[in-house]
C-alpha cells in the first residue's frame, strides 16, 4: 500500500531555483531534498540520519545491466527495487543512471549525460 500523498506548495521562483540547484548538486530530486529537509525539521535534529534507502542508494551509479526494463526493476546493492526515470523518460540501455530519490521501494533514476 502506498502511504504517500502530495500537496501544492507556493514558493518564490528564486527559492525554487535555489532548492533545485542544491538538489542537482546532490544528485537527487527536488522532492527527495524537500522530504529530507522536512523530516529533519520535524525530528528537530538537522543532522539526523535519513532513511536507510536514502543513505544507501542516493548517488549510486546504475549501469544498464542492473536494470530489468521488462519488469520495471533495478538492482542496487543486491536488492531489487521498482524504478522511475526522472521526467518520465523511457529507459535507454546505452546510458548509465544515478539514483536521485528513494521513496519506499521505488528509486528514481536520472540519466547521466
N, C-alpha and C positions, 0 to 999 in steps of 0.2 A: 504494500500500500504506500502510495506517495504522500508524505505528510508536508509537502512544501506548498507555499502559496505565493502570490505576488500582489504588489500594490503600486500605485502611482506615487512617485516622489518628484516633487518640483524643486529644482535647484538651479542656480545661475549657470549659464553656459560656461563661464570661467571656471567655476568649481568643478563642473563635469569634465572639462578639458584637463584640469589638474589631476583629477582622480583617474581618468583614462590613461594619462601619461604614467602615473605611478603603477597602474595595473600592467601596462605594456612593459615597463622596466622590470617588473617582477615576473614577466611571462605568465600572466594569469588574466582571467576575465575580470571585467569591472564588477560583475555580480559576486564573484568569489572574494574580491577585495572588500567590497562593502559588507558582505556577510561576516567576514572575519573582523572588520572594524566594529560592527555592531555586537558580535559575540564577545569581543574583548571589552567593550564598553560595559555590557551587561554583567560581565563577571567581575568588573571593577579591577581587572588586572591587565593593563595594556600589554604586558609582556607574557601573558599566559600562552600556553601551548594550544595550537589549533587542533582540529580533528586529526585522527590517525591518517586518514586519506590525504588531507592537505599536507601534513608533514612528510609523508612517504612518497607522494606522487606528483605534487606541483613542481613543475620544472623538469620532469623526467622526459627524455627524448624517446620517442616511439618510432621504430622502423616499420616498414611496410610488412615485414614478416610477422610482426606481433599483432596484426590486425586481421580479423576474420570478418571481412565485409559482408559475406553472405548471411552470417548470423548476427551481425551488429555487435561483435565483441572485440575487445582489445585486451591483450595480456600484458600486465605490468607487474614486475616483481613476482612472477609466478601465479598471479591471481587474475581471473577473467572478470572484466567489467563491461557493462554496456558503454557505448560511447556516442557522443555527438561531436560534430565538427563545427567549429566556430562559423557563424554566418550561414549555417545550414548548407555548407559546401558538400559536395559529394566526395567520397574517398578517392584519392589519387595514389595509385600504387607506386608512382615514381617519386613521391615525396616522403620526407620524414615529418613527424609531428612532435609537438611539445604539449604536455599536459598543462592546461591553464586553470582548470577548475575540477574539483571533486565534490560531488553532491550525492551522498549516499552511495549507491552502486553505479553511478553514472559519471564518467570522466568526460570533460570537454577538451577537445584537441584543437590546436592551431597549426596549420601548415607552416613549415619552416621554409623561408624563401631562399 
